[in-house]
């Protein structure tokens, strides 16, 4: 059993439309530590066992251009000793520097990505590091061997062309069945944008898109992952939009289930 490190990435400077995701790490931690539940994942792993989860706190980000390097440096540091890092966003721009750091250390995982949006813009509103662009940067730099996106329901012509250019495998929400999602072989990185979920399950996001996944459907896909998970992130919670901490609680549930799976298996 391997240990898992939680790392907060409180940033939303690359967000479009609304900001607020920088406040998410604290909200997720509060929900995770709530006495309303316990720390045993559905696969039976007690992620609250002493030493299983190490909370490394939040990276001291500047909300400026230096943050890309600061995030990458933090990931490299926390991965030393074989621990696997579960990052708490922040907006989705953080996934690019995370995977850049993993690539710099010799890792090149496959990527399983849950989202309403493909986030494949070449640039968005003049910003190539926008939260609408991380997967374009990841694919341009060859940081992953394969990209499977699940729950997509906002594919426009530009992003469709980008997906074809990079060979992205998209599971559109209109075609979704948990047992038909292609699961890449490990080592695997998993990125969960909370707006992959239907707003009825997760209203506390900046870009609500009706017609999404249920929590159980997302967990059903995660349950089919058998290879090692070398890292993961849960991003795009906007606490200012949440209702009764509902979305923070969902995020904490996903953190618990990811941690329970990340502790298993060897790379």
Secondary structure as UniProt FT lines:
FT   STRAND          4..9
FT   TURN            13..14
FT   HELIX           21..23
FT   HELIX           24..32
FT   TURN            35..36
FT   TURN            42..43
FT   TURN            47..48
FT   TURN            50..52
FT   STRAND          53..58
FT   TURN            65..66
FT   HELIX           67..79
FT   HELIX           80..82
FT   STRAND          84..89
FT   TURN            92..93
FT   HELIX           94..104
FT   TURN            105..106
FT   STRAND          110..114
FT   TURN            125..126
FT   TURN            128..129
FT   TURN            131..132
FT   HELIX           134..140
FT   TURN            141..142
FT   STRAND          147..152
FT   HELIX           157..166
FT   STRAND          169..172
FT   HELIX           173..175
FT   HELIX           178..180
FT   STRAND          188..193
FT   HELIX           194..196
FT   TURN            199..201
FT   HELIX           215..222
FT   TURN            223..224
FT   STRAND          229..235
FT   HELIX           239..241
FT   TURN            244..245
FT   HELIX           246..262
//
